[in-house]
Amino acid sequence: MTFQEIFIINLKIFRKNRGISQARLAELCKSSQAYIAEIEVGKKFPSPNMIERIASALDVESYRLFQDRAEDGRALSPSQREEIICSLHDVTFKILNQY
């Protein structure tokens, strides 16, 4: 499972558990429903700022959107965790090098 797939699964779980539609989430994040839909199908990946806005709208800490749990709640394997850690490192490195 990829870094993006874990984010998408957690985003959908938190959104649905809170009874928030894509349109309402978009409104809370000052975004568009189309953009939220693109995130949820994997066409787009949000910026760090948008991740914070999504987390705030869902009333969760942003790191929870990247928790190492599969959709069914099972813990990920060590190799899956390592893949996530590497992806986080790569994304963080790219962001920091932009400034």
Rosetta constraint file for C-alpha pairs under 8 A:
AtomPair CA 1 CA 5 HARMONIC 6.18 0.50
AtomPair CA 1 CA 6 HARMONIC 6.81 0.50
AtomPair CA 1 CA 80 HARMONIC 6.39 0.50
AtomPair CA 2 CA 6 HARMONIC 6.33 0.50
AtomPair CA 2 CA 80 HARMONIC 7.66 0.50
AtomPair CA 2 CA 83 HARMONIC 7.07 0.50
AtomPair CA 2 CA 84 HARMONIC 6.70 0.50
AtomPair CA 3 CA 7 HARMONIC 6.40 0.50
AtomPair CA 3 CA 66 HARMONIC 7.51 0.50
AtomPair CA 3 CA 83 HARMONIC 7.35 0.50
AtomPair CA 3 CA 84 HARMONIC 5.11 0.50
AtomPair CA 3 CA 87 HARMONIC 6.27 0.50
AtomPair CA 3 CA 88 HARMONIC 7.65 0.50
AtomPair CA 4 CA 8 HARMONIC 6.16 0.50
AtomPair CA 4 CA 42 HARMONIC 7.26 0.50
AtomPair CA 4 CA 45 HARMONIC 7.37 0.50
AtomPair CA 5 CA 9 HARMONIC 6.13 0.50
AtomPair CA 5 CA 42 HARMONIC 7.57 0.50
AtomPair CA 6 CA 10 HARMONIC 6.15 0.50
AtomPair CA 6 CA 65 HARMONIC 7.67 0.50
AtomPair CA 6 CA 66 HARMONIC 6.17 0.50
AtomPair CA 6 CA 67 HARMONIC 7.48 0.50
AtomPair CA 6 CA 68 HARMONIC 7.39 0.50
AtomPair CA 6 CA 69 HARMONIC 7.64 0.50
AtomPair CA 6 CA 70 HARMONIC 7.15 0.50
AtomPair CA 7 CA 11 HARMONIC 5.95 0.50
AtomPair CA 7 CA 65 HARMONIC 5.40 0.50
AtomPair CA 7 CA 66 HARMONIC 5.31 0.50
AtomPair CA 8 CA 12 HARMONIC 6.16 0.50
AtomPair CA 8 CA 39 HARMONIC 7.20 0.50
AtomPair CA 8 CA 40 HARMONIC 5.48 0.50
AtomPair CA 8 CA 41 HARMONIC 7.61 0.50
AtomPair CA 8 CA 42 HARMONIC 7.33 0.50
AtomPair CA 9 CA 13 HARMONIC 6.16 0.50
AtomPair CA 9 CA 70 HARMONIC 7.82 0.50
AtomPair CA 9 CA 71 HARMONIC 6.15 0.50
AtomPair CA 10 CA 14 HARMONIC 6.06 0.50
AtomPair CA 10 CA 64 HARMONIC 7.71 0.50
AtomPair CA 10 CA 65 HARMONIC 5.28 0.50
AtomPair CA 10 CA 66 HARMONIC 7.07 0.50
AtomPair CA 10 CA 67 HARMONIC 7.63 0.50
AtomPair CA 10 CA 71 HARMONIC 7.53 0.50
AtomPair CA 11 CA 15 HARMONIC 5.99 0.50
AtomPair CA 11 CA 40 HARMONIC 7.60 0.50
AtomPair CA 11 CA 65 HARMONIC 6.13 0.50
AtomPair CA 12 CA 16 HARMONIC 5.90 0.50
AtomPair CA 12 CA 40 HARMONIC 7.20 0.50
AtomPair CA 13 CA 17 HARMONIC 5.88 0.50
AtomPair CA 14 CA 18 HARMONIC 6.17 0.50
AtomPair CA 14 CA 58 HARMONIC 6.63 0.50
AtomPair CA 15 CA 19 HARMONIC 6.30 0.50
AtomPair CA 15 CA 20 HARMONIC 5.28 0.50
AtomPair CA 15 CA 21 HARMONIC 7.11 0.50
AtomPair CA 15 CA 22 HARMONIC 7.97 0.50
AtomPair CA 15 CA 25 HARMONIC 7.77 0.50
AtomPair CA 15 CA 58 HARMONIC 6.48 0.50
AtomPair CA 16 CA 20 HARMONIC 5.92 0.50
AtomPair CA 16 CA 21 HARMONIC 7.35 0.50
AtomPair CA 18 CA 58 HARMONIC 7.38 0.50
AtomPair CA 20 CA 24 HARMONIC 6.00 0.50
AtomPair CA 20 CA 25 HARMONIC 6.28 0.50
AtomPair CA 21 CA 25 HARMONIC 6.15 0.50
AtomPair CA 22 CA 26 HARMONIC 6.05 0.50
AtomPair CA 22 CA 33 HARMONIC 5.70 0.50
AtomPair CA 22 CA 36 HARMONIC 6.21 0.50
AtomPair CA 22 CA 37 HARMONIC 6.82 0.50
AtomPair CA 23 CA 27 HARMONIC 6.25 0.50
AtomPair CA 23 CA 32 HARMONIC 7.25 0.50
AtomPair CA 23 CA 33 HARMONIC 4.72 0.50
AtomPair CA 23 CA 36 HARMONIC 7.96 0.50
AtomPair CA 24 CA 28 HARMONIC 6.19 0.50
AtomPair CA 24 CA 33 HARMONIC 7.91 0.50
AtomPair CA 25 CA 29 HARMONIC 6.11 0.50
AtomPair CA 25 CA 33 HARMONIC 7.66 0.50
AtomPair CA 25 CA 36 HARMONIC 7.65 0.50
AtomPair CA 25 CA 54 HARMONIC 7.38 0.50
AtomPair CA 25 CA 57 HARMONIC 6.71 0.50
AtomPair CA 25 CA 58 HARMONIC 7.88 0.50
AtomPair CA 26 CA 30 HARMONIC 5.88 0.50
AtomPair CA 26 CA 31 HARMONIC 4.73 0.50
AtomPair CA 26 CA 32 HARMONIC 5.09 0.50
AtomPair CA 26 CA 33 HARMONIC 5.15 0.50
AtomPair CA 26 CA 35 HARMONIC 7.80 0.50
AtomPair CA 26 CA 36 HARMONIC 6.28 0.50
AtomPair CA 27 CA 31 HARMONIC 6.08 0.50
AtomPair CA 27 CA 32 HARMONIC 7.01 0.50
AtomPair CA 27 CA 33 HARMONIC 7.78 0.50
AtomPair CA 28 CA 53 HARMONIC 8.00 0.50
AtomPair CA 28 CA 54 HARMONIC 7.98 0.50
AtomPair CA 28 CA 57 HARMONIC 5.78 0.50
AtomPair CA 29 CA 50 HARMONIC 7.44 0.50
AtomPair CA 29 CA 53 HARMONIC 5.44 0.50
AtomPair CA 29 CA 54 HARMONIC 6.04 0.50
AtomPair CA 29 CA 57 HARMONIC 6.52 0.50
AtomPair CA 31 CA 35 HARMONIC 6.95 0.50
AtomPair CA 31 CA 36 HARMONIC 7.66 0.50
AtomPair CA 32 CA 36 HARMONIC 6.57 0.50
AtomPair CA 33 CA 37 HARMONIC 6.13 0.50
AtomPair CA 34 CA 38 HARMONIC 6.17 0.50
AtomPair CA 35 CA 39 HARMONIC 6.27 0.50
AtomPair CA 35 CA 44 HARMONIC 7.65 0.50
AtomPair CA 36 CA 40 HARMONIC 6.25 0.50
AtomPair CA 37 CA 41 HARMONIC 6.33 0.50
AtomPair CA 38 CA 42 HARMONIC 6.11 0.50
AtomPair CA 38 CA 43 HARMONIC 5.01 0.50
AtomPair CA 38 CA 44 HARMONIC 5.47 0.50
AtomPair CA 39 CA 43 HARMONIC 5.92 0.50
AtomPair CA 39 CA 44 HARMONIC 4.78 0.50
AtomPair CA 39 CA 45 HARMONIC 5.63 0.50
AtomPair CA 39 CA 46 HARMONIC 6.99 0.50
AtomPair CA 46 CA 50 HARMONIC 5.55 0.50
AtomPair CA 46 CA 51 HARMONIC 5.99 0.50
AtomPair CA 47 CA 51 HARMONIC 6.17 0.50
AtomPair CA 48 CA 52 HARMONIC 6.34 0.50
AtomPair CA 49 CA 53 HARMONIC 6.40 0.50
AtomPair CA 50 CA 54 HARMONIC 6.04 0.50
AtomPair CA 51 CA 55 HARMONIC 6.09 0.50
AtomPair CA 51 CA 62 HARMONIC 6.70 0.50
AtomPair CA 52 CA 56 HARMONIC 6.06 0.50
AtomPair CA 52 CA 62 HARMONIC 5.91 0.50
AtomPair CA 53 CA 57 HARMONIC 6.09 0.50
AtomPair CA 54 CA 58 HARMONIC 6.15 0.50
AtomPair CA 54 CA 62 HARMONIC 7.97 0.50
AtomPair CA 55 CA 59 HARMONIC 5.91 0.50
AtomPair CA 55 CA 60 HARMONIC 5.18 0.50
AtomPair CA 55 CA 61 HARMONIC 5.97 0.50
AtomPair CA 55 CA 62 HARMONIC 5.00 0.50
AtomPair CA 55 CA 65 HARMONIC 7.40 0.50
AtomPair CA 56 CA 60 HARMONIC 6.18 0.50
AtomPair CA 56 CA 61 HARMONIC 7.33 0.50
AtomPair CA 56 CA 62 HARMONIC 7.69 0.50
AtomPair CA 60 CA 64 HARMONIC 6.70 0.50
AtomPair CA 61 CA 65 HARMONIC 7.65 0.50
AtomPair CA 62 CA 66 HARMONIC 7.61 0.50
AtomPair CA 63 CA 67 HARMONIC 6.58 0.50
AtomPair CA 68 CA 75 HARMONIC 6.39 0.50
AtomPair CA 68 CA 76 HARMONIC 5.90 0.50
AtomPair CA 68 CA 81 HARMONIC 6.65 0.50
AtomPair CA 69 CA 73 HARMONIC 5.37 0.50
AtomPair CA 69 CA 74 HARMONIC 5.62 0.50
AtomPair CA 69 CA 75 HARMONIC 4.85 0.50
AtomPair CA 69 CA 76 HARMONIC 5.73 0.50
AtomPair CA 70 CA 74 HARMONIC 5.39 0.50
AtomPair CA 70 CA 75 HARMONIC 6.34 0.50
AtomPair CA 70 CA 76 HARMONIC 6.35 0.50
AtomPair CA 76 CA 80 HARMONIC 5.86 0.50
AtomPair CA 76 CA 81 HARMONIC 6.29 0.50
AtomPair CA 77 CA 81 HARMONIC 6.27 0.50
AtomPair CA 78 CA 82 HARMONIC 6.10 0.50
AtomPair CA 79 CA 83 HARMONIC 6.19 0.50
AtomPair CA 80 CA 84 HARMONIC 6.36 0.50
AtomPair CA 81 CA 85 HARMONIC 6.23 0.50
AtomPair CA 82 CA 86 HARMONIC 6.14 0.50
AtomPair CA 83 CA 87 HARMONIC 6.13 0.50
AtomPair CA 84 CA 88 HARMONIC 6.11 0.50
AtomPair CA 85 CA 89 HARMONIC 6.15 0.50
AtomPair CA 86 CA 90 HARMONIC 6.13 0.50
AtomPair CA 87 CA 91 HARMONIC 6.13 0.50
AtomPair CA 88 CA 92 HARMONIC 5.99 0.50
AtomPair CA 89 CA 93 HARMONIC 6.00 0.50
AtomPair CA 90 CA 94 HARMONIC 6.21 0.50
AtomPair CA 91 CA 95 HARMONIC 6.20 0.50
AtomPair CA 92 CA 96 HARMONIC 6.09 0.50
AtomPair CA 93 CA 97 HARMONIC 6.11 0.50
AtomPair CA 94 CA 98 HARMONIC 6.49 0.50
AtomPair CA 95 CA 99 HARMONIC 7.38 0.50
